[in-house]
Amino acid sequence: MRNAVAVMNTKGGVGKSTLVLALAETLASHNRKNILVIDSDAQASVSAMLMTVSNLHRLQASGLSIVEMLIGTVLNGGPLDWPKYVVRGVSDIDDARSIYLLPSDMQLTLLEREVSSQSGHVKLRTVIAELLEKVRPLFDVVLIDCPPGLSVLTESWLREADFHISPTRADYISTCGLDVFRRFRSMNPEMGFAENLGVIINMFDLNSSSDRQYLEWLREQQDYRCFNTALPRSMALQDAARFVPGDRSYSAKYPGDIGKALRALANELLARLSEAEARLPARPAMRTDSAQAR
């Protein structure tokens, strides 16, 4: 089963974490899917969007984040007890309770430095591969929120996930980030890389002629495989990033046009996943010989 999707753009400020949140809640509420969100960004943005900040801080203080999971496995060589770190029933939408979260912590940056200092890249990638192998059969979609930039952890996700999607704004700087990512993807092909599922145009300004020009240009680039649905700039989507204690409906959180666009985007994502699953066999297990490692 191929359902692990890394969400990545080398450029920040493209609404990546908010997109992960909105897709997870739409897939859970509208499409009735079981979703695992893996927060691999040290800013822990999507974690804070899916639960109260106090609950997130409690989990972090108790050593129940992705940081401690990776310390125990990559640095200390322990078993991968991943269910211990997964939180169920997150989200403030009453009918999106099928979202599970592996939360993050700002200490993730320090962990990556320690992995690099110990030349633990191969071990890190092996643990990431093992985690994804275990969670794929249990969830309909696994969404991995990767930070901008190309860290050792992000590279591990991109080489072990089944697919990647790249959110972008329709402007020059953001599209430069896509080009950097495309060139990185072409390097070291023998090491494997997630399949490009497509580019999602986010925060699109309906009244901007410049945005329209970049939208048309992006859709002409066949390598990008742009999704048909472009998400408009919306205060509702920005407000959705704030977790509200107490249940609310999906339509209250994502009203009107933004909810309609998100549902269309979720349907398109599932269609592309289904098409790719039918077209290609499952990924082979990771090799750890010298041709694969670095």
C-alpha positions in Angstrom: 0.0 0.0 0.0 1.4 3.4 -1.1 -0.2 6.2 0.9 2.6 8.1 2.7 2.8 11.7 1.4 5.5 14.2 2.3 4.4 17.8 2.0 7.4 19.9 1.1 8.6 23.1 -0.5 12.2 24.5 0.1 10.6 28.0 0.4 8.8 28.9 3.6 5.7 31.0 3.8 3.6 29.0 1.3 1.0 27.9 3.8 2.3 24.3 4.1 1.3 23.4 7.6 -2.1 25.0 7.2 -2.6 23.0 4.1 -1.7 19.8 5.9 -4.2 20.7 8.6 -7.0 21.5 6.1 -6.4 18.3 4.0 -6.3 16.1 7.1 -9.6 17.5 8.4 -11.3 17.4 5.0 -10.2 13.8 4.3 -11.4 12.8 7.8 -14.7 14.7 7.8 -15.7 14.7 4.1 -14.1 11.5 2.9 -14.3 9.5 6.1 -10.6 8.5 6.0 -8.3 7.5 8.9 -5.4 10.0 8.7 -2.0 10.1 10.4 -0.3 13.4 10.5 3.4 13.2 11.2 4.7 16.6 12.3 8.4 16.7 11.3 8.7 20.5 11.5 10.6 21.8 14.6 8.1 24.7 14.8 5.4 22.2 15.6 2.8 24.3 13.8 0.4 21.6 12.7 0.6 20.1 16.1 -0.5 23.3 17.7 -3.3 23.6 15.1 -4.7 20.1 16.0 -4.7 20.5 19.8 -4.6 23.1 22.5 -1.1 24.6 23.1 -1.3 23.5 26.8 -1.9 19.9 25.8 0.9 20.1 23.2 3.3 21.5 25.8 2.3 18.8 28.3 3.1 16.1 25.7 6.4 17.7 24.9 7.4 18.0 28.6 6.4 14.4 29.1 8.7 13.2 26.3 5.9 12.2 24.1 6.9 13.7 20.7 8.7 12.6 17.6 11.9 13.9 19.1 12.0 11.3 21.9 10.9 8.6 19.5 13.9 9.3 17.3 16.3 9.7 20.2 15.3 6.3 21.5 15.6 4.6 18.1 18.2 6.4 16.1 20.6 7.6 18.9 20.0 4.9 21.5 19.3 1.9 19.3 16.0 1.0 21.0 12.9 -0.5 19.5 10.4 1.6 17.5 7.5 1.9 19.9 5.7 4.4 17.7 2.1 4.0 19.1 3.4 5.4 22.4 3.9 8.8 20.7 0.7 9.0 18.6 -2.2 11.1 19.8 -5.7 10.0 18.7 -8.8 12.1 18.2 -7.1 15.4 17.5 -8.9 18.3 15.7 -11.6 20.7 16.9 -14.0 19.5 14.2 -16.7 17.2 15.7 -16.8 14.8 12.7 -13.0 14.7 12.1 -12.1 12.4 15.0 -10.3 9.9 12.8 -7.1 12.1 12.7 -4.1 10.8 14.6 -1.0 12.9 15.3 2.7 12.3 15.9 3.5 15.7 17.4 6.7 17.6 17.1 8.9 19.8 19.3 11.5 22.5 18.7 14.2 20.2 20.0 13.9 18.4 16.7 16.6 20.7 15.3 19.0 19.7 18.0 18.3 16.1 17.3 19.2 16.5 13.7 22.5 18.1 14.6 23.3 15.2 16.9 22.4 12.7 14.1 24.7 14.6 11.8 27.6 14.7 14.3 27.3 11.0 14.8 27.0 10.2 11.1 23.7 8.6 11.8 22.1 9.4 8.5 21.6 5.7 7.5 20.2 4.8 10.8 17.8 7.7 10.7 16.6 6.7 7.2 16.2 3.1 8.4 14.0 4.1 11.3 11.9 6.4 9.0 11.5 3.5 6.6 10.4 1.1 9.4 7.9 3.7 10.8 6.3 4.2 7.4 6.2 0.4 6.8 4.3 0.0 10.1 1.8 2.8 9.7 0.9 2.4 6.1 -1.5 -0.5 6.6 -3.3 1.2 9.5 -4.2 4.5 7.9 -5.8 5.5 4.7 -3.4 8.5 4.2 -0.2 9.5 6.0 0.6 13.2 5.7 4.1 14.3 6.7 4.6 18.0 7.4 8.3 18.6 6.4 10.0 21.9 7.2 11.3 24.1 4.5 14.9 23.5 3.6 16.7 20.2 3.0 17.7 18.8 6.3 18.8 15.2 7.0 15.4 14.4 8.4 13.5 15.9 5.5 15.7 14.1 3.1 14.9 10.8 4.9 11.2 11.5 4.6 11.5 12.4 0.9 13.4 9.2 0.1 11.2 6.9 2.1 7.7 8.3 1.6 5.7 7.1 -1.4 4.8 10.5 -2.7 5.4 14.2 -2.2 3.2 17.2 -2.9 4.6 20.7 -3.0 2.4 23.7 -2.0 3.4 27.0 -3.5 2.1 30.5 -3.9 1.7 31.8 -7.4 4.7 34.2 -7.2 8.3 34.3 -8.4 10.1 33.5 -5.1 7.9 30.5 -4.3 8.3 29.0 -7.7 12.1 29.4 -7.3 11.7 27.1 -4.3 10.0 24.5 -6.5 12.9 24.6 -9.0 15.4 24.1 -6.2 13.4 21.1 -5.0 13.2 19.7 -8.5 16.9 19.8 -9.0 17.5 18.2 -5.6 15.1 15.4 -6.5 17.2 14.6 -9.6 20.4 14.1 -7.6 21.5 10.6 -6.5 18.6 8.7 -8.2 20.1 5.4 -7.0 19.0 6.4 -3.5 15.4 6.5 -4.3 12.9 9.3 -4.0 9.2 9.8 -3.4 7.1 10.1 -6.5 5.9 13.6 -7.4 2.1 13.6 -6.8 1.9 17.3 -7.9 2.1 20.9 -7.0 -0.8 22.6 -5.1 -1.2 26.3 -5.7 -2.1 27.9 -2.3 -3.1 31.4 -1.1 -4.1 32.3 -4.7 -5.2 36.0 -5.0 -8.2 36.0 -7.3 -7.8 39.7 -7.9 -4.1 39.7 -8.9 -3.1 39.6 -12.5 0.4 38.5 -11.5 -1.0 35.5 -9.6 -3.1 34.6 -12.6 0.0 34.8 -14.9 2.0 32.5 -12.5 -0.9 30.2 -12.2 -1.0 29.7 -16.0 2.8 29.3 -16.2 2.8 26.7 -13.4 0.1 24.7 -15.1 2.1 24.7 -18.3 5.0 23.0 -16.6 4.2 19.4 -17.1 6.9 18.2 -14.6 5.1 20.0 -11.8 1.8 18.2 -12.4 -0.3 21.0 -10.9 -3.5 20.1 -9.2 -6.5 21.4 -10.9 -7.8 23.0 -7.7 -6.1 26.2 -6.6 -6.8 27.2 -3.0 -7.8 30.9 -2.8 -6.4 33.3 -0.2 -9.0 33.2 2.5 -9.3 34.6 6.0 -11.3 31.4 6.9 -8.3 29.3 6.1 -6.0 31.5 8.1 -8.4 31.4 11.0 -8.5 27.6 10.8 -5.0 27.5 12.1 -6.2 28.5 15.5 -7.5 25.5 17.6 -10.8 26.3 19.2 -11.6 24.3 22.4 -15.0 22.7 22.0 -16.5 21.0 18.9 -17.4 22.9 15.8 -18.6 21.6 12.4 -16.6 21.3 9.3 -18.7 23.9 7.5 -18.2 26.4 10.4 -14.5 26.0 10.2 -14.3 25.9 6.4 -17.3 27.8 5.1 -18.4 28.6 1.6 -15.9 28.7 -1.2 -12.9 27.6 0.8 -14.7 24.5 2.0 -15.8 23.7 -1.5 -12.2 24.1 -2.8 -10.8 21.9 -0.1 -13.3 19.2 -0.8 -12.4 19.3 -4.5 -8.7 19.2 -3.6 -9.1 16.2 -1.2 -11.0 14.3 -3.9 -8.3 15.1 -6.4 -5.6 13.9 -4.0 -7.4 10.6 -3.4 -7.9 10.2 -7.1 -4.2 10.7 -7.8 -3.2 8.3 -5.0 -5.6 5.7 -6.4 -4.2 6.1 -9.9 -0.6 5.9 -8.7 -1.4 2.8 -6.6 -2.9 1.0 -9.5 -0.1 2.0 -11.9 3.0 1.1 -9.8 4.1 -1.7 -7.5 5.0 -1.1 -3.9 8.3 0.5 -3.1 11.2 -2.0 -2.5 12.7 -2.1 0.9 15.5 0.3 1.6 19.0 -0.9 0.8 21.8 0.0 3.2 24.8 -0.7 1.2 27.3 1.9 0.1 25.4 2.7 -3.0 22.4 3.7 -0.9 24.0 5.4 2.1 25.7 8.7 2.4 
